[in-house]
Amino acid sequence: MYKLSLDHLAVVARSLDEGVTYVEAVLGAELSPGGEHSQMGTHNKLLSLGPYTYLEVIAIDPVAPKPRHRRWFNLDTYDGAPRLMNWICATDDLDAALEAAPPGSGRRMNLTRGDMAWSMAVPEFGRLPFDDAMPALIEWGDSPHPNKRLPDQGFRLTRLDVFHPEADALLHSFPALHSLPEVSVREGPEKRLIATISTPEGNRILA
């Protein structure tokens, strides 16, 4: 049986600077350099949210070649204000997790950056099931985890609320989501992610 845990949150934006400005204003945090994803034509910046969880702001890298396939996190068609759009769960067996996941959860893609090498399930058309309420799945294997290299500024994810009109159907199609103690998947009028983050200045809401 595969294991599942909350790995990180993704704020998507039209540009990395726009996304970073939004997150830093909401949280009062300074994000750390991330890197480029050459296979996806994207780049990011990061913030530690505790020993095992982090936040990334991700956007299309304007100087990178456009990939032949759709970019992850539906970035090819995103044109709104910066938004907490996706959540990513780590598993120790990506193939088994994908077999149990709802159709459209993606296919394994092996990725590298520097001394890091990981696998992620990337949907063919850029969007995950249930309007991106389904988490993306990632397997780090023996690769160093990004969070181990991030400064701890005292920010902690205390709760993630995942809303969707068909929340019960999502839970039924991927029951492993019940095992995540900090995540609540529940019915709402539209798909929306709301993260409660403890900061040195008190709780802040990122959505």
N, C-alpha and C positions, 0 to 999 in steps of 0.2 A: 504494500500500500504506500503510495506516495505521501509526502508531507507537504503542507502548504502554510506559508506565513506571509504577512504583509511585508513587502520589500521597500517600495517607495511610491511617491505620488508624483504626477507629472502635470505641471502647468504649461499649457501650450500658448504660443503667441505668434504674431506675425513677424516679429523680430526678437532676437535675444535681448537686446537692450530694453525693448518695451516690456517684455515679460519680467526681467530682473527689476526694473523700476517699480512695477506693480507689487511684486512680492516683498521687496525691501520696504516699501511704504506701508504695507499691511502689517508685516511682522516686526519691523524695526531690526532687520537682520542684514548682515553683509554676506552675500553669496560668494562661494569659492569657485575658482575656475574648474570647469569640467573637462571637456574635450570635444573632438570632432568624431562623427560616425561616418566614415568614408563610404560605407556600403549603403547608407541611407541619405547622405547629403544633408545631415543635420548637425547641430552643435548644442551644447548645454552648459548651464552653471548649476551648482549644487549647494545644499544646506543640510547638515546633519540634524536629524530629529530624534536622536537617541542611539543606543549601541547598535541597533540592527535596521534602522529605518532612516530614509533620507527623502529630501524633496529635490526634484529637478525642474528647472525651467528649460524648455526645449523649443527650438524653432528651426526653420530651414536655414542652412548656411548659404548665404548668397554667393559665396565664391566657390562652392563645391559643385562638381558636375552633377547634373540631375540623374538620379538612378533610373534604370529601365523599368523598375517596378514601383508600385505605390509606396510612399513613405509611411512609416508607422504613425500612430496617433492622429491619423486623418489630416496630416499637416498640408497635404497637397491642395485641399479645398478649404482650409480654415482661414477665415477673414474677419474674425471678431476681436473684441478686446481680450487681453490675457485672461485665462480661465483655468481653474482646476478641472481638467477634462478626463484624466485617466488615473487609474491606480494599477499597481503592478505587484503581483504576488510571486514569491520565490518558491520553487519546488525542488526536491532532490531527484525527481524523475519526470522530466518534461514530457517524455513520450507517454507515460502512464497518465499524467494529468491531462494531456490533450485528448487521450482516448476517452476520458471521463467527462471532458468539457463539452459544452454545446457546439453544434456545427458552426463553422465560421470563426472559431477561436484562433485560427492561424496554423501555419506550418513552421517547423523548426528552421531557424536561420542561425548559423554560427557566425559570431562577430568577434572582432579583436580591436584592441586599442592599446598600444604600448605593450606592457607585460600582462594585460588583462585579456582573457578569452572567455566568452560566455555564450549561451544559446538562449534564444528568445523565440516565442511563437508570434509570428507576424501575419496578420490577416491579409488575404490577397487584395482586398479592395480598400485597405486602410482603416476600416472601422470594425470594431469588435461587436459581438452580439449584444442585443438589448441596448442599442444606441450608445455603445461604449460604457454601459454600466457593468458589463462583464470585465473582470480584471485581465490585463495582459499577463502572460505567464513567462517566467524567466528561470533559468537554471545557471547558477554560477559555477558549479563544480568545484574545482580546486583553485579557481582564479581568486586573486585578492578582491575583496569587496570594496566598492568605492567609499563606503562609510568609514572604513578603517583609516582612511587618509584625510578625512575632513576634520577641521577643528570643531571641538564641542563648545558651542556658544550658549548652551543651556536651553535649547529649544527641544520640546518633546511633543510628539503627536499623542494626544490623549483620547481622541475619538475620530472616527471617520464614518459619516452617514452617507449611504448610497441610496438615492431615491430613484424609483422608476415605477411607471404605472403597472408593469408586470413583474414586480419584485418577487412575488411568490413563484412565478414561473422560472425566474432566474435561479432562485434557491433550489427549486425542484430539479432543474437541469444540471446544476453543479452543487450538490449538497456539501462539498468540502468547504464552502463559504461559511457554513455554520461553525466551523472550527476556529474562526478568527476572532479573538476576544475583543479587540478594539474596533471592530467593524460592525455596523448595523445596516443591513440591507432591508429596506422597507418601502412600502407603497407611497408614491407621491404623484402629483399631476404631470410631472415631466422628469426626464433624466437629469439628475443633479448630484454633484459631489460636494459635501461640506466637511471640511476638516477643522477640528478644534485643536489648536496648538498652544501649549503652554510656553510662554516666553518670560524673560526676566522682568518684563513689565506687566505680566498678567496674561490671561487667556486672550487669544486672537482667533478670528474666524477667517479661513481662507476658502473661497468658493469660486 
